[in-house]
């Protein structure tokens, strides 16, 4: 019985604290133009700095890649701190442009099938703590063509 009363008291105090802590009532003055009533502050949404990495497999019989385009979701903010590594872990020379919601990676030398995979490291990505999965859409251009070819997506859940 005593334990139940303690729980009830704690829950009551916590409920009262939660209900009234976020509200503000303005003093009523009929001479003012406007009054503020019942303002509510929600839990602050924080941001975290993360590194997002994905691998892109290069098809054996495919054309050489000249450009990789990454469409960035609106839920994150990316920096131009991006590393592109080959299958041996060596950095590949690139020219990287970050425009709002799009990353354009121009390869100094076309990426051929002699490279089995590319590792793309998006360093210093700002991601909200309380958000849905971030989905990046990828496309590429091959040597001799200006057509963007959709190649897939990379998904990163928040944690």
Secondary structure, DSSP 8 states (H G I E B T S, - for coil): -HHHHHHHHHHHHHHHHHHHHT--B----TTSS---B---------EEEEEEEEEEE--TTS--EEEEEEE--TTEE--S-EEEE-TTS-B--EEEEEETTEEEEEEEEEE-TTS-EEEEEEEEEEEESS---EEEEEEEEETT----EEEEEEEE---
